[in-house]
Amino acid sequence: VKLERQKQQKRLLRKLQACAQEYCLRLGEECAVVASVRSSGGGSSGDLGPREVQVFGSKSFEEILRRHTNEMQVVLDEKEKESSSSSGLDAVLPGSQGVPVLPLPPRDLEAMNGNELKSYVPLLLRHCMGRSRPMWGMDEHRPVWWPPEIPFQNVRMDTRDPGPQREKQTWSSCLRQMVRACFLFFGCDALLQGLPKSHNSSQCNMVVF
């Protein structure tokens, strides 16, 4: 899970940096982005290392903000300690108000057919993201756990570009990959094990973390 978040972190940081650069170039204004980043701990377990504050953007803003990165880091560390001590739990999403209530698949993922998966993925997205609609095609609403090689488009259709990857992996397999990525991100992928092969009820069970 932590390694996956690191990969998503790098991708999103690149997007933020590109947005800052475009803002400066197109508008001729000053702009900078400040981000809290955890580096790899270097061990085989995938543990994350200490937090660091990264600043990028226009040179003048960077110089000003870099003078205060140590102060920012101290404040962030204090806030993190307060949050962990008050909750008594290891937060799944640092800084969030809580983790979502996720609907369990109605049966074993491998036993679900394409139509069932196409109905279940949007339901999972609605509960995971806390919105009534998935907001397909809008990168700003794309979940961080969404597989990067799969377009964030309506899952009713396979919108991948033609090529070897599309020929190698079926769309139903991609839908299962989305589900696993979501549960893995929230550290609850074990709940996908042992689900019944056939329907026990017409409704999905809800699991609260």
Helices and strands as residue ranges (DSSP letters): H 2-27, E 32-40, E 48-57, H 59-66, H 69-87, E 101-103, G 109-111, H 114-129, G 139-141, H 164-168, H 171-185, G 189-192, E 206-208
